[in-house]
Amino acid sequence: SFLIFLCGLVVTDFMGLLVTASVIIPYHFTKFAWTKVDPGCHLCNFLGFSMVFFGQCPLLLGATMAGERFLGINRPFSRSTSISKRRAWAMVGLVWSFSCLLGLLPVLGLGRYTLQFPGSWCFLTLLPDTGDIVFCLLFALLGILSVLLSFVLNTISVVTLCRVYHDRESVQRRRDSEVEMMVQLVGIMIIATICWMPLLV
């Protein structure tokens, strides 16, 4: 199941780069005027939605992966040895659906997407309107909680692995696999924290 979550994360990040770059790169080459190209703000809303969706998904998937590893390492007998592939993909789909709903909130009336400096991208609006404030807080708090949850669960899992790593040799191979997954997960968490915490705070 960890590999399915990892696959979901890789696909999400790749699609995020592809979708956002398809708007931002042409702008840098042509320097088009947004008001002429997009008078109805449809392109701006699409880009803002993409930024929120592809920004929140990796954080939520990272927290989901941390939760899966936490249960696998700290509560191995409280669940089956692994989550089924169908259930793991369903969880990835749930994260995608939730992030999609979050990204659609400004289109549905809560908050707004506006053009951001230097005029090449759109994101949530940081203006003193109640809807904008609520949406900004929702986006930021979800992201911060995801990063904090990942940090706590990963820390507990790493400490647990360190405590039991030198125990019986018969389970050494399984522990090596757990350590490898934890190293990957901690790396993902560090990158997500460095990239997103400045925007969330």
C-alpha positions as CSV (number, residue, x, y, z in Angstrom):
1,S,0.0,0.0,0.0
2,F,2.9,2.4,0.7
3,L,4.0,2.0,-3.0
4,I,0.5,2.8,-4.1
5,F,0.5,6.0,-2.0
6,L,3.9,6.8,-3.4
7,C,2.7,6.2,-7.0
8,G,-0.3,8.5,-6.3
9,L,2.1,11.2,-5.0
10,V,4.4,10.9,-8.0
11,V,1.5,11.1,-10.4
12,T,0.0,14.1,-8.6
13,D,3.4,16.0,-8.6
14,F,4.0,15.2,-12.2
15,M,0.5,16.3,-13.3
16,G,0.9,19.4,-11.1
17,L,4.1,20.4,-12.9
18,L,2.5,19.7,-16.3
19,V,-0.8,21.5,-15.8
20,T,0.6,24.7,-14.1
21,A,3.6,24.9,-16.5
22,S,1.2,24.7,-19.5
23,V,-0.1,28.2,-18.4
24,I,2.9,29.8,-16.8
25,I,5.6,29.0,-19.4
26,P,3.6,30.4,-22.4
27,Y,3.1,33.6,-20.4
28,H,6.8,34.0,-19.9
29,F,7.4,33.6,-23.7
30,T,4.5,35.8,-24.9
31,K,3.9,38.2,-21.9
32,F,0.2,38.1,-22.9
33,A,-2.2,40.5,-21.1
34,W,-4.4,38.5,-18.8
35,T,-7.3,40.9,-19.2
36,K,-7.4,40.4,-22.9
37,V,-6.8,36.7,-23.0
38,D,-9.0,35.9,-20.0
39,P,-11.6,38.6,-19.6
40,G,-14.0,36.1,-17.7
41,C,-11.2,35.0,-15.4
42,H,-11.7,31.3,-16.4
43,L,-8.0,30.7,-17.0
44,C,-7.1,32.4,-13.8
45,N,-9.7,30.3,-11.9
46,F,-8.3,27.2,-13.5
47,L,-4.7,28.0,-12.6
48,G,-5.7,29.0,-9.1
49,F,-7.6,25.7,-8.7
50,S,-4.6,23.8,-10.0
51,M,-2.3,25.5,-7.6
52,V,-4.5,24.7,-4.6
53,F,-5.3,21.2,-5.7
54,F,-1.7,20.2,-6.6
55,G,-0.4,22.1,-3.5
56,Q,-2.7,20.4,-1.0
57,C,-2.6,16.9,-2.5
58,P,1.0,16.1,-1.7
59,L,0.7,17.3,1.9
60,L,-2.5,15.2,2.4
61,L,-0.9,12.2,0.7
62,G,2.2,12.6,2.8
63,A,0.1,12.5,6.0
64,T,-1.8,9.5,4.7
65,M,1.5,7.7,4.0
66,A,2.8,8.6,7.4
67,G,-0.4,7.2,9.0
68,E,0.0,4.0,7.0
69,R,3.6,3.5,8.1
70,F,2.7,4.4,11.7
71,L,0.1,1.7,11.8
72,G,2.3,-0.8,10.1
73,I,5.2,-0.2,12.5
74,N,3.5,0.6,15.8
75,R,0.3,-1.4,15.5
76,P,1.1,-4.3,13.2
77,F,-1.5,-6.6,14.8
78,S,-4.4,-4.1,14.9
79,R,-4.9,-4.5,11.1
80,S,-4.2,-6.9,8.4
81,T,-0.6,-7.1,7.3
82,S,-1.3,-4.6,4.6
83,I,-4.1,-2.5,3.2
84,S,-5.5,-4.0,0.0
85,K,-4.6,-2.4,-3.3
86,R,-8.2,-1.4,-3.9
87,R,-8.5,0.3,-0.5
88,A,-5.2,2.1,-1.0
89,W,-6.3,3.4,-4.3
90,A,-9.6,4.4,-2.8
91,M,-7.7,6.4,-0.1
92,V,-5.7,8.1,-2.9
93,G,-8.9,8.9,-4.7
94,L,-10.4,10.3,-1.5
95,V,-7.5,12.6,-1.1
96,W,-7.8,13.8,-4.7
97,S,-11.6,14.3,-4.3
98,F,-11.1,16.3,-1.1
99,S,-8.4,18.5,-2.7
100,C,-10.6,19.0,-5.7
101,L,-13.5,20.1,-3.5
102,L,-11.2,22.5,-1.7
103,G,-9.9,23.9,-4.9
104,L,-13.5,24.4,-6.2
105,L,-14.6,26.5,-3.2
106,P,-13.7,29.9,-4.8
107,V,-15.6,28.9,-7.9
108,L,-18.6,28.0,-5.6
109,G,-18.4,31.3,-3.8
110,L,-16.0,30.9,-0.9
111,G,-12.9,33.0,-1.5
112,R,-11.5,34.1,-4.9
113,Y,-8.6,33.4,-7.2
114,T,-6.8,36.6,-8.4
115,L,-3.7,37.4,-10.5
116,Q,-0.5,37.5,-8.4
117,F,2.7,39.4,-8.8
118,P,4.4,39.6,-11.3
119,G,1.3,38.8,-13.3
120,S,2.1,35.3,-14.4
121,W,0.0,33.1,-12.0
122,C,-3.2,33.1,-10.0
123,F,-3.7,32.0,-6.5
124,L,-6.1,32.6,-3.5
125,T,-6.8,36.2,-2.6
126,L,-5.3,37.7,0.5
127,L,-7.7,40.6,0.9
128,P,-9.8,41.5,3.9
129,D,-13.0,40.0,2.6
130,T,-14.6,37.4,5.0
131,G,-14.9,34.7,2.3
132,D,-11.2,35.2,1.3
133,I,-10.0,35.1,4.9
134,V,-12.0,31.9,5.6
135,F,-10.6,30.2,2.4
136,C,-7.1,31.3,3.1
137,L,-7.3,30.0,6.7
138,L,-8.8,26.7,5.6
139,F,-6.1,26.2,3.0
140,A,-3.3,27.2,5.4
141,L,-4.6,25.2,8.4
142,L,-5.1,22.0,6.4
143,G,-1.6,22.3,5.0
144,I,0.0,23.0,8.4
145,L,-2.0,20.2,10.1
146,S,-1.0,17.8,7.4
147,V,2.7,18.6,7.8
148,L,2.5,18.5,11.6
149,L,0.7,15.1,11.5
150,S,3.3,13.8,9.2
151,F,6.1,15.0,11.4
152,V,4.5,13.5,14.6
153,L,3.7,10.1,13.0
154,N,7.0,9.8,11.2
155,T,9.0,10.8,14.4
156,I,7.1,8.1,16.4
157,S,7.7,5.5,13.7
158,V,11.4,6.3,13.4
159,V,11.9,6.1,17.2
160,T,10.0,2.8,17.3
161,L,12.2,1.4,14.5
162,C,15.4,2.6,16.3
163,R,14.3,0.8,19.4
164,V,13.6,-2.5,17.8
165,Y,16.1,-2.5,15.0
166,H,18.7,-4.7,16.8
167,D,16.2,-7.3,18.0
168,R,15.8,-10.8,16.5
169,E,17.7,-11.5,13.3
170,S,14.7,-13.4,11.8
171,V,12.8,-10.2,11.1
172,Q,15.9,-8.3,9.9
173,R,14.8,-8.3,6.2
174,R,11.4,-6.9,7.1
175,R,12.9,-4.2,9.2
176,D,15.3,-3.2,6.4
177,S,12.3,-2.7,4.2
178,E,10.6,-0.6,6.9
179,V,13.7,1.5,7.3
180,E,13.9,2.1,3.6
181,M,10.3,3.2,3.4
182,M,10.8,5.5,6.5
183,V,13.8,7.2,4.9
184,Q,11.8,7.9,1.7
185,L,8.9,9.2,3.8
186,V,11.1,11.4,5.9
187,G,12.7,12.8,2.7
188,I,9.2,13.5,1.3
189,M,8.2,15.2,4.5
190,I,11.3,17.4,4.6
191,I,10.9,18.5,1.0
192,A,7.2,19.3,1.5
193,T,7.9,21.2,4.7
194,I,10.6,23.3,3.0
195,C,8.5,24.0,-0.1
196,W,5.1,24.7,1.5
197,M,5.5,26.0,5.1
198,P,6.6,29.5,4.0
199,L,3.4,29.8,1.9
200,L,1.2,28.3,4.6
201,V,2.5,30.5,7.4
